[in-house]
Amino acid sequence: MCILFVALRAHPEFPLLIAANRDEFHARPTTPSGFWPAAPGILAGKDLQAGGTWMGVSEDGRVAALTNIREPSQHKANSPSRGHLVSGYLTNTTPQDYAAALKRSKTAYNGYNLLFGNWQNLAVYNNKRDELTMLTDGIYGLSNADIHSPWPKTSKGVARLTQFCQQGQTNTEILFSLLKDDVPAEDHLLPSTGVAKEWEKRLSAIFIQSEQYGTRTSTLLMVNKHAQASWYERSFSASGVVYKDVSFHFPLREYL
């Protein structure tokens, strides 16, 4: 997962909105979103190579999503898959215990941001800064740095999600349009993360497209005032064409 936009108690009908893109190599085998047979009540896609996931929600109100920190010079080839951090929270612990566990294991993983908590109380943990940020009411963008870094594509998405919330819009196509924005940032606004300038430019768009690597899925999670969750996901080919479109609607049973 490479970009997340989160609106927490900023929309008149939906106390929680998450719009997210997962960017990954197209050759990496993946199962689209569904309820996991081995872990009833968890809705997420699955990375078939390492076994974890990039974003999910549970029927008891747990939410988790991951973005990687882009720092190729610091990459550790043999570190465990960060996707297990998402599934680990969804399957087995309280937010307080998980925050402590994340701090203990921070050096084992390559850089990441993990959004996690119950749907009304969310936090972001950044293992490079060893920082836990509790989200207050508002609208956030999180990409491949930290939650304090206003990269051009996060700023653009936050502005569009803010407009969506302020106008009380409910059309999911508006959010999918936000996530399909493939316009790169201007050169003078590009971050410097250690990749070649051509890739820095390509990765500066909200929606990334190339033959080998790009946006694989766009996902929306919308929870209304009655704790009814709606999950929408679109899967894309390397050419940016939708080849699978799924949705799920269900009540959240209780709050953690």
N, C-alpha and C positions, 0 to 999 in steps of 0.2 A: 504494500500500500504506500503510495507516494504523495498523496495529498488528501487532506481532510478539511472540510468546512463544517463548523458546528455552531448551531444557534441554540442557546440554552435560555429558556423563558424569555424569548425575544419575539415570538410570533403569537398572535391572539388565539389561535386554535391549537397550536402544536408546541407544548413546552420544550420538546426536544426535536431538532432536525439535524441530521448528519447527511452530508453529500460528500461522497468519496470516490476517488479513482485509485485502482490498483495498477501500478506499472510494473511489468515483469517481462522476462524473455518469453517470446511466443512459444518456444519449444518446451518450456517447463510444463509438465502435465498438471492439470488442474480439474477439479470437479466443481461445477457451478453450485450456487447456493442451494441448500436444502436442509431439512432437519436430519441430524446425524443419528443413524440407527444405534450406534454404540454409546451415544450420550443423549438420550431423549430430552427434548426441550431446548436443545441448542440449534440455532439456525446460523449457518455460515457456509462459505465455500471451503474447499480443502485443497491444499498443496500436496499433490500426490508424490512429489519427490522427497519432501522432508516430513510431511504428515501434519503440519500445523495449518494455520489460516492467517488471514490478514485483517479480517473484521468479522464480528459476529455479535449476536444478541441471544439471550436466553429467555425462556418464558417467565422466569422469576425476576426479570428486570435487569440482569447484568448486561453490560455493554463493554466491548473492547475493540480497539482498532490500532493499527501499527503504521508508522512511517519509519523508513530507514534514514539515517544521517549519512549524507554523501561526503565522504572523506577517503578517497581511494588510497591515499598514502598511509592510512592507519588500518587498512583492511587486514583482518586475520583470517587466513584461509580455512583454518580448522575449527573455528568457533561454532557453537551450536546454532541451529536455525532460530531466528527471532520469531518466526510464526508460532512457535510453541508458547511464547509469552502470552499470546492472545487466547489460545485454547486452554492454557493453564489457568488463566483467570476465570474463564467461562465455566470451567468444569468443577472447580474445587476450592474456593477460598473466599474469605472476606476481603473487602478493599484494604482494611488496615493491615491484615496479615500479609497481603500480597505486596503492598508498598514496602514493607520491611524485607520481604524476600527479594524484591527487585534490587534494593540497595545492597543486599549481601552478595548478589550474583552479578553486579554491574560490570565488572571487568571481564567476565567470561564471554560477553557478547560484543559483536560489532555494534556501532552506534545506532541508537534507536530512540524514538519517542513512542510511548505507549499511552493511549487514551483508555481509561478504564474506570469502572465504578458502577453504581446503579444508575438508572436512566435519569434520576433527578439530581444526583450528586456525582459529578465526574471530576477526574484529575488527569493530569498528564505528567508522566515520569520521563525524564531525559537522563539516560545513563552516563552520557559524557560529562554533563554538568552535575550529576548526582542530585538532581533537583526535582522535587515534586511540586507541581503547580495546581492548586485547587481552582476549578473554573467557577467564576461567579456569573451572574446573569449577563448575557451579551453574546457577541458573535466573534468566532475565532477562525483563523486559518493556520494550518499546520502542514508544512512540507518537509524538506530534507535538511533543515537546520534545527532550530528550536522554536518554541511557541512565541518567543519575543522577536523573531527575525521577520521583518516585513518584506519578503521577497516579492517581486512584481506580480507573480501569478497568485500568491496568497492574498495580496492586497486587492487585486482585481476580483477574485472570488468573494472575498469578504464584502466588498462594495455591492456586488450583485445579490448576495444573500441578504444583506441588510435591506436592500430595496424590496426584495421578495417578502421579508417579514414585516416591514413597515407598511406595506400596501395590503397585508393580510392575504396574499396570494396563496392558492392551494393547488395550482396546476403543476403536476410533477414534470411536465415537459419543459417548463421554465428552468427547473433545477437540472434536468438532463442536458439542456442547452448550455447552462453554465459549465457543466463538466465536460462538454464536447468542444470547448473553446480551444482551438489549436493555434492561436496566434502567439508567436514567440515574443519575448520582451525585446525592447530596443537594446542595441549593443551596449550603450553606456549604463544600462540598468542591470546588466547580467551579474549574478553573483560569481565569485571566484572560488570554486570548490576543488580544483585540481584535475578536472577533466579537460579534454581538448575543447577549444573554443567552439568548434562545430557542434559538439555534443552539449556544451553549456547552453548554446542557443536553442537546440532542439528540446532539451529538457526544461527550458524556461516556460513552455506552454503548459496550460492546465491539462490538455489532452495531448498525449505524445504518440507519434506514429512513425514507425520505421519497420523494415522487414524483419529485423531480428528482435527488437525491443520496443515496447510501447505500452499504451493503456490497454489492459486486458479486460477490465470490468469497470463499470460505473455503478455505484450502489447508493440508494437512498434509504435512510431509516427515519420514519416520521412517527412520533408518539403523541397522541392527542390528549386532551384534558381528562379523558375517561380511561387513560392508561391502555388504549387500544394501539397496538403497534402495526405499522405497515412497512413492509420491506420490498423494495423494487431493485432489480438488478439487470443490467444489460451487459452481455459479453460481446467482445469485438474481435474480429479477425485482424491480421497484420495490416490489411488495407483499410482498417477503420470501419468496416461494415458490421452491423449487428447480426449475430448468428443465433443468439439465444436471449430471450426476454422472459423473466420470471417475476412473480410477485407472491407475497404471503401476507395474510392479515390475521391477527390473533390478539387476545387480551394478555396483558402482563399480570400474572397471578398475584404477586405480592412484591413488596419492596424490601431490599436488603437492609 
